[in-house]
Amino acid sequence: MKNVTDLIALLNLEQIDANTYKGISKTIGSPNVFGGQVLAQSLNAANRTVPTDRILHSLHSYFLEAGKLDIPIVFKVEIVRDGGSFSTRRVKAMQNEVTIFILAASFHKSEEGYEHQKAIETNIKQPEELIGWSEIVDQFGDFIPKDMKAFLNIERPIEFKPTLIPNPLDPKDLPAEDTIWFKLKGDASGLDLQTKQQILTYISDYNVLNAAINPNASKANFGNLQTASLDHSMWFFRDFDFDDWMLFSSESPNSFGARGLSKGNLFTRDGKLIASFAQEGLIRPKKR
C-alpha cells in the first residue's frame, strides 16, 4: 500500500449479506495479519449496521488467533442493542470458520456536555526536526538488525517519525514511554468521521508496545522477542482531520509474566485530544 487511497480500499469490506462482510489482508512486514487491520475492518463492518446519527465512542477487542494473510476474513456482526442514545455491536472475525478476533463497539448520538482534556506535550521535537522510518534505514541501515530493516523498508500508507531513535550499537534501558509523529500519505481531505476513525484505529496498533519494551531495551528488542497484540481498547472524543502531523503518545505502567501494558493518547498537532487507547501485548523472550 502506497497511500491513504490504498488503505481505505483495504478497510472497505465486501458485503455478503445483511450482517456479514468479507475482507482481504495486506502485509506490513510480518508473517501474520496485522492487528490494526482486523481491528479497523471489524469496525468497518460494525459501522455499516449502525444508524447514521450515531458515532463510535469506544471499542474493546481480543486477538484470539494469528490471522493468515492468504485467506479472506469473514466478519459477522451481531446487533446487540439500539437504545435511545447508544447502539452496541459485536463483531466476530473468522477464517475457515475459526474465530480469530472479537470486537465490541459502542456508538453514541451527538449530545452537548461539559468538556476538558489532557494537554499535549510541548517539550518534544517537531516533525520537521526528525527523520522518518525510510530515512532511518538510509542513514543507519548497516547497523539495523536484518528483520527490523526489512520491516522498515515495507511501503506503507503512513509516515512515522519517532522523537527518539535509540543507538543500535549502544542499547540502553529507556523510560517506559514513547512519542511518535505520524501522517498519512496521499490526499486525505473530505473523509467522513467513520472512515477517519477506522484509519486511526488501524494506525493505533503500530508502535503500541514500544513503551512496554523500553525499560529493558538494553537487552530486549523486537529481534529477540516474540510480540503480539492480546487485546486493544480505544475511546474516541472529537472530530479531526488528517491534514497535518498527529502525535501518538504512550506510556507503560507495567510489564510482567511475558506481557506488557501500554496506554496513551492521540493528538492533532495543534493539541486537540482525539482518542485514547490501551493495549496488553505479548512480550515473550525467544529461547536461544
C-alpha positions as a Markdown table, in Angstrom:
| # | Residue | x | y | z |
|---|---|---|---|---|
| 1 | Met | 0.0 | 0.0 | 0.0 |
| 2 | Lys | 1.4 | 3.4 | -1.0 |
| 3 | Asn | -1.2 | 5.9 | 0.3 |
| 4 | Val | -4.5 | 6.6 | 2.1 |
| 5 | Thr | -6.5 | 5.6 | -1.0 |
| 6 | Asp | -5.0 | 2.1 | -0.9 |
| 7 | Leu | -5.7 | 1.9 | 2.8 |
| 8 | Ile | -9.3 | 2.9 | 2.5 |
| 9 | Ala | -9.8 | 0.3 | -0.2 |
| 10 | Leu | -8.4 | -2.4 | 2.1 |
| 11 | Leu | -10.7 | -1.4 | 5.0 |
| 12 | Asn | -13.8 | -1.2 | 2.9 |
| 13 | Leu | -15.3 | -4.7 | 3.1 |
| 14 | Glu | -17.4 | -6.6 | 0.6 |
| 15 | Gln | -20.9 | -7.2 | 1.8 |
| 16 | Ile | -22.0 | -10.9 | 1.8 |
| 17 | Asp | -25.5 | -10.5 | 3.4 |
| 18 | Ala | -27.2 | -8.1 | 5.8 |
| 19 | Asn | -24.7 | -8.5 | 8.7 |
| 20 | Thr | -21.8 | -10.4 | 7.1 |
| 21 | Tyr | -18.8 | -9.0 | 5.3 |
| 22 | Lys | -15.6 | -10.2 | 3.8 |
| 23 | Gly | -12.1 | -8.6 | 3.5 |
| 24 | Ile | -8.6 | -9.4 | 2.3 |
| 25 | Ser | -5.3 | -8.7 | 4.0 |
| 26 | Lys | -2.1 | -6.8 | 3.2 |
| 27 | Thr | 1.2 | -7.4 | 4.9 |
| 28 | Ile | 3.0 | -4.7 | 6.9 |
| 29 | Gly | 6.2 | -6.9 | 7.1 |
| 30 | Ser | 5.1 | -9.6 | 9.5 |
| 31 | Pro | 4.1 | -13.2 | 8.5 |
| 32 | Asn | 0.6 | -12.8 | 10.0 |
| 33 | Val | -2.4 | -10.4 | 9.6 |
| 34 | Phe | -1.7 | -7.0 | 11.2 |
| 35 | Gly | -3.8 | -6.5 | 14.3 |
| 36 | Gly | -4.7 | -2.9 | 13.3 |
| 37 | Gln | -6.1 | -4.2 | 10.0 |
| 38 | Val | -8.5 | -6.7 | 11.5 |
| 39 | Leu | -9.4 | -4.0 | 14.1 |
| 40 | Ala | -10.3 | -1.4 | 11.5 |
| 41 | Gln | -12.0 | -3.9 | 9.2 |
| 42 | Ser | -14.2 | -5.1 | 12.1 |
| 43 | Leu | -15.1 | -1.5 | 12.8 |
| 44 | Asn | -16.0 | -1.0 | 9.1 |
| 45 | Ala | -18.4 | -3.9 | 9.4 |
| 46 | Ala | -20.0 | -2.6 | 12.6 |
| 47 | Asn | -20.3 | 0.9 | 11.2 |
| 48 | Arg | -22.4 | -0.3 | 8.3 |
| 49 | Thr | -25.1 | -1.7 | 10.6 |
| 50 | Val | -25.4 | 1.4 | 12.9 |
| 51 | Pro | -27.9 | 4.3 | 12.5 |
| 52 | Thr | -26.2 | 7.2 | 10.7 |
| 53 | Asp | -26.8 | 9.6 | 13.6 |
| 54 | Arg | -24.5 | 7.6 | 15.9 |
| 55 | Ile | -20.7 | 7.8 | 16.0 |
| 56 | Leu | -18.2 | 5.4 | 17.6 |
| 57 | His | -17.2 | 6.4 | 21.1 |
| 58 | Ser | -15.5 | 3.2 | 22.3 |
| 59 | Leu | -14.3 | -0.3 | 21.3 |
| 60 | His | -12.9 | -3.3 | 23.1 |
| 61 | Ser | -11.3 | -6.3 | 21.4 |
| 62 | Tyr | -9.4 | -9.5 | 21.8 |
| 63 | Phe | -7.0 | -11.1 | 19.4 |
| 64 | Leu | -7.6 | -14.9 | 19.6 |
| 65 | Glu | -5.6 | -16.5 | 16.8 |
| 66 | Ala | -2.9 | -15.3 | 14.3 |
| 67 | Gly | -4.6 | -14.4 | 11.1 |
| 68 | Lys | -3.3 | -15.9 | 7.8 |
| 69 | Leu | -2.5 | -13.4 | 5.1 |
| 70 | Asp | -3.6 | -15.6 | 2.2 |
| 71 | Ile | -7.1 | -16.4 | 3.5 |
| 72 | Pro | -10.1 | -14.0 | 3.3 |
| 73 | Ile | -11.5 | -12.8 | 6.7 |
| 74 | Val | -15.3 | -13.1 | 7.2 |
| 75 | Phe | -16.8 | -10.5 | 9.6 |
| 76 | Lys | -20.1 | -11.4 | 11.3 |
| 77 | Val | -21.9 | -8.5 | 13.1 |
| 78 | Glu | -24.4 | -9.1 | 15.9 |
| 79 | Ile | -26.8 | -6.2 | 16.6 |
| 80 | Val | -26.8 | -6.3 | 20.4 |
| 81 | Arg | -28.8 | -3.1 | 21.1 |
| 82 | Asp | -30.2 | 0.1 | 19.6 |
| 83 | Gly | -31.3 | 2.3 | 22.5 |
| 84 | Gly | -32.4 | 5.9 | 22.7 |
| 85 | Ser | -28.9 | 7.3 | 22.7 |
| 86 | Phe | -26.5 | 4.4 | 22.2 |
| 87 | Ser | -26.0 | 1.4 | 19.9 |
| 88 | Thr | -23.9 | -1.6 | 20.6 |
| 89 | Arg | -22.4 | -4.1 | 18.1 |
| 90 | Arg | -20.4 | -7.3 | 18.5 |
| 91 | Val | -18.2 | -8.5 | 15.6 |
| 92 | Lys | -16.5 | -11.9 | 15.1 |
| 93 | Ala | -13.7 | -12.1 | 12.5 |
| 94 | Met | -13.3 | -15.6 | 11.2 |
| 95 | Gln | -11.0 | -17.6 | 8.9 |
| 96 | Asn | -12.1 | -21.2 | 7.8 |
| 97 | Glu | -14.9 | -21.0 | 10.5 |
| 98 | Val | -12.4 | -20.3 | 13.2 |
| 99 | Thr | -12.8 | -17.1 | 15.2 |
| 100 | Ile | -9.5 | -15.1 | 15.2 |
| 101 | Phe | -10.7 | -11.8 | 16.7 |
| 102 | Ile | -13.7 | -10.4 | 18.6 |
| 103 | Leu | -14.8 | -6.8 | 18.8 |
| 104 | Ala | -17.4 | -5.0 | 20.9 |
| 105 | Ala | -18.1 | -1.4 | 19.9 |
| 106 | Ser | -20.5 | 1.3 | 21.2 |
| 107 | Phe | -21.9 | 4.2 | 19.2 |
| 108 | His | -23.5 | 7.4 | 20.6 |
| 109 | Lys | -25.7 | 10.1 | 19.1 |
| 110 | Ser | -24.3 | 13.7 | 19.3 |
| 111 | Glu | -25.0 | 15.4 | 22.6 |
| 112 | Glu | -23.8 | 18.6 | 24.3 |
| 113 | Gly | -21.9 | 18.3 | 27.6 |
| 114 | Tyr | -19.0 | 19.6 | 29.7 |
| 115 | Glu | -15.5 | 19.4 | 28.4 |
| 116 | His | -11.9 | 19.1 | 29.4 |
| 117 | Gln | -8.8 | 17.2 | 28.1 |
| 118 | Lys | -5.3 | 16.3 | 28.8 |
| 119 | Ala | -2.8 | 18.7 | 27.3 |
| 120 | Ile | -0.4 | 17.7 | 24.5 |
| 121 | Glu | 3.3 | 17.6 | 25.4 |
| 122 | Thr | 5.1 | 20.8 | 24.4 |
| 123 | Asn | 8.7 | 20.0 | 25.0 |
| 124 | Ile | 9.1 | 17.4 | 22.2 |
| 125 | Lys | 10.8 | 17.8 | 18.8 |
| 126 | Gln | 8.5 | 18.7 | 15.9 |
| 127 | Pro | 8.3 | 16.6 | 12.8 |
| 128 | Glu | 10.4 | 18.9 | 10.8 |
| 129 | Glu | 13.3 | 18.2 | 13.2 |
| 130 | Leu | 13.0 | 14.5 | 12.9 |
| 131 | Ile | 13.6 | 11.7 | 10.3 |
| 132 | Gly | 11.1 | 9.0 | 9.2 |
| 133 | Trp | 11.4 | 5.3 | 9.0 |
| 134 | Ser | 12.7 | 5.2 | 5.4 |
| 135 | Glu | 15.4 | 7.8 | 6.3 |
| 136 | Ile | 16.4 | 5.8 | 9.3 |
| 137 | Val | 17.2 | 2.9 | 7.0 |
| 138 | Asp | 19.1 | 5.1 | 4.7 |
| 139 | Gln | 21.3 | 6.5 | 7.5 |
| 140 | Phe | 21.6 | 3.6 | 9.8 |
| 141 | Gly | 20.8 | 0.5 | 7.6 |
| 142 | Asp | 24.2 | -1.1 | 8.1 |
| 143 | Phe | 23.7 | -1.2 | 11.9 |
| 144 | Ile | 20.0 | -2.3 | 12.0 |
| 145 | Pro | 19.1 | -6.0 | 12.5 |
| 146 | Lys | 18.1 | -7.7 | 9.3 |
| 147 | Asp | 14.5 | -8.3 | 10.3 |
| 148 | Met | 13.9 | -4.8 | 11.5 |
| 149 | Lys | 15.5 | -3.3 | 8.4 |
| 150 | Ala | 13.1 | -5.5 | 6.2 |
| 151 | Phe | 10.1 | -4.3 | 8.3 |
| 152 | Leu | 11.1 | -0.6 | 8.0 |
| 153 | Asn | 11.6 | -1.0 | 4.2 |
| 154 | Ile | 7.9 | -2.1 | 3.6 |
| 155 | Glu | 6.0 | 0.5 | 1.6 |
| 156 | Arg | 3.1 | 1.7 | 3.8 |
| 157 | Pro | 0.4 | 4.5 | 3.6 |
| 158 | Ile | 1.7 | 6.2 | 6.8 |
| 159 | Glu | 4.9 | 8.0 | 7.6 |
| 160 | Phe | 6.2 | 7.7 | 11.1 |
| 161 | Lys | 8.8 | 9.9 | 12.8 |
| 162 | Pro | 9.9 | 8.8 | 16.3 |
| 163 | Thr | 11.0 | 11.6 | 18.6 |
| 164 | Leu | 13.8 | 9.3 | 19.9 |
| 165 | Ile | 15.9 | 6.9 | 17.9 |
| 166 | Pro | 18.0 | 4.5 | 20.1 |
| 167 | Asn | 21.5 | 3.8 | 19.1 |
| 168 | Pro | 21.6 | 0.1 | 17.9 |
| 169 | Leu | 25.3 | -0.1 | 18.7 |
| 170 | Asp | 24.8 | 1.0 | 22.3 |
| 171 | Pro | 21.4 | -0.2 | 23.6 |
| 172 | Lys | 20.3 | 1.3 | 26.9 |
| 173 | Asp | 17.2 | 1.0 | 29.1 |
| 174 | Leu | 14.8 | 3.8 | 28.5 |
| 175 | Pro | 11.8 | 5.4 | 30.2 |
| 176 | Ala | 8.6 | 3.5 | 29.9 |
| 177 | Glu | 7.2 | 5.9 | 27.4 |
| 178 | Asp | 7.2 | 6.7 | 23.6 |
| 179 | Thr | 6.2 | 9.5 | 21.4 |
| 180 | Ile | 5.9 | 9.3 | 17.6 |
| 181 | Trp | 4.6 | 11.7 | 15.0 |
| 182 | Phe | 2.6 | 10.2 | 12.1 |
| 183 | Lys | 1.0 | 11.4 | 8.9 |
| 184 | Leu | -1.0 | 9.8 | 6.1 |
| 185 | Lys | 0.5 | 9.7 | 2.6 |
| 186 | Gly | -1.7 | 11.0 | -0.2 |
| 187 | Asp | -4.9 | 13.1 | -0.2 |
| 188 | Ala | -6.9 | 12.5 | 3.0 |
| 189 | Ser | -9.2 | 15.5 | 2.6 |
| 190 | Gly | -13.0 | 15.2 | 2.7 |
| 191 | Leu | -13.2 | 12.0 | 4.6 |
| 192 | Asp | -16.2 | 11.3 | 6.8 |
| 193 | Leu | -15.8 | 10.7 | 10.5 |
| 194 | Gln | -16.5 | 7.0 | 10.3 |
| 195 | Thr | -13.7 | 6.5 | 7.8 |
| 196 | Lys | -11.3 | 8.7 | 9.8 |
| 197 | Gln | -11.9 | 6.6 | 12.9 |
| 198 | Gln | -11.3 | 3.4 | 11.0 |
| 199 | Ile | -8.0 | 4.7 | 9.7 |
| 200 | Leu | -7.0 | 5.9 | 13.2 |
| 201 | Thr | -7.8 | 2.5 | 14.7 |
| 202 | Tyr | -5.6 | 0.9 | 12.0 |
| 203 | Ile | -2.7 | 3.2 | 12.9 |
| 204 | Ser | -3.2 | 2.8 | 16.7 |
| 205 | Asp | -1.8 | -0.8 | 16.6 |
| 206 | Tyr | 1.5 | 0.4 | 15.3 |
| 207 | Asn | 4.3 | 1.1 | 17.8 |
| 208 | Val | 2.0 | 0.4 | 20.7 |
| 209 | Leu | 4.3 | -1.9 | 22.6 |
| 210 | Asn | 7.4 | 0.2 | 22.4 |
| 211 | Ala | 6.7 | 1.9 | 25.8 |
| 212 | Ala | 6.5 | -1.5 | 27.5 |
| 213 | Ile | 9.8 | -2.8 | 26.0 |
| 214 | Asn | 11.8 | 0.4 | 26.6 |
| 215 | Pro | 12.6 | -0.2 | 30.3 |
| 216 | Asn | 14.5 | -3.3 | 29.3 |
| 217 | Ala | 15.8 | -2.1 | 25.9 |
| 218 | Ser | 19.4 | -2.8 | 26.8 |
| 219 | Lys | 18.7 | -6.5 | 26.4 |
| 220 | Ala | 15.2 | -6.7 | 24.8 |
| 221 | Asn | 14.3 | -5.7 | 21.2 |
| 222 | Phe | 11.9 | -6.8 | 18.5 |
| 223 | Gly | 14.6 | -9.1 | 17.1 |
| 224 | Asn | 14.8 | -11.3 | 20.2 |
| 225 | Leu | 11.2 | -11.1 | 21.4 |
| 226 | Gln | 8.0 | -12.7 | 20.3 |
| 227 | Thr | 5.4 | -9.9 | 20.3 |
| 228 | Ala | 1.7 | -9.9 | 19.6 |
| 229 | Ser | -1.3 | -7.8 | 20.4 |
| 230 | Leu | -3.5 | -9.6 | 23.0 |
| 231 | Asp | -6.3 | -7.0 | 23.4 |
| 232 | His | -6.9 | -3.5 | 22.3 |
| 233 | Ser | -9.3 | -0.8 | 23.6 |
| 234 | Met | -10.0 | 2.8 | 22.3 |
| 235 | Trp | -12.1 | 5.7 | 23.3 |
| 236 | Phe | -12.9 | 8.4 | 20.7 |
| 237 | Phe | -13.7 | 12.0 | 21.7 |
| 238 | Arg | -13.6 | 14.6 | 18.9 |
| 239 | Asp | -13.8 | 15.0 | 15.1 |
| 240 | Phe | -10.5 | 15.8 | 13.4 |
| 241 | Asp | -8.7 | 15.8 | 10.0 |
| 242 | Phe | -5.6 | 14.1 | 8.7 |
| 243 | Asp | -4.3 | 17.3 | 7.2 |
| 244 | Asp | -1.2 | 17.6 | 9.3 |
| 245 | Trp | 1.1 | 15.5 | 11.5 |
| 246 | Met | -0.5 | 13.8 | 14.6 |
| 247 | Leu | 1.1 | 12.6 | 17.8 |
| 248 | Phe | 1.0 | 9.1 | 19.2 |
| 249 | Ser | 2.0 | 9.3 | 22.9 |
| 250 | Ser | 2.2 | 6.2 | 25.1 |
| 251 | Glu | 3.4 | 5.0 | 28.5 |
| 252 | Ser | 3.6 | 1.6 | 30.1 |
| 253 | Pro | 2.7 | 1.2 | 33.8 |
| 254 | Asn | 3.8 | -2.5 | 33.9 |
| 255 | Ser | 5.4 | -5.5 | 32.2 |
| 256 | Phe | 5.4 | -8.9 | 33.9 |
| 257 | Gly | 4.9 | -12.6 | 33.0 |
| 258 | Ala | 5.8 | -12.1 | 29.3 |
| 259 | Arg | 3.0 | -9.4 | 29.0 |
| 260 | Gly | 3.3 | -5.7 | 28.8 |
| 261 | Leu | 0.6 | -3.0 | 29.2 |
| 262 | Ser | 0.7 | 0.3 | 27.2 |
| 263 | Lys | -1.8 | 3.1 | 27.3 |
| 264 | Gly | -1.8 | 6.6 | 25.8 |
| 265 | Asn | -3.3 | 9.3 | 23.7 |
| 266 | Leu | -3.6 | 10.5 | 20.1 |
| 267 | Phe | -3.5 | 14.2 | 19.4 |
| 268 | Thr | -3.7 | 16.6 | 16.5 |
| 269 | Arg | -0.6 | 18.8 | 16.0 |
| 270 | Asp | -2.5 | 21.8 | 17.5 |
| 271 | Gly | -3.2 | 19.8 | 20.7 |
| 272 | Lys | -6.7 | 18.5 | 20.3 |
| 273 | Leu | -7.1 | 15.2 | 22.0 |
| 274 | Ile | -8.8 | 12.8 | 19.5 |
| 275 | Ala | -8.7 | 9.4 | 21.2 |
| 276 | Ser | -7.1 | 7.3 | 24.0 |
| 277 | Phe | -6.0 | 3.7 | 23.8 |
| 278 | Ala | -4.9 | 0.8 | 25.9 |
| 279 | Gln | -3.3 | -2.5 | 24.9 |
| 280 | Glu | -1.8 | -5.5 | 26.6 |
| 281 | Gly | 0.6 | -7.4 | 24.4 |
| 282 | Leu | 2.7 | -10.5 | 24.5 |
| 283 | Ile | 6.4 | -9.7 | 25.1 |
| 284 | Arg | 8.0 | -13.1 | 25.3 |
| 285 | Pro | 11.8 | -13.6 | 25.2 |
| 286 | Lys | 12.8 | -16.0 | 22.5 |
| 287 | Lys | 14.6 | -19.1 | 23.6 |
| 288 | Arg | 18.1 | -19.5 | 22.3 |
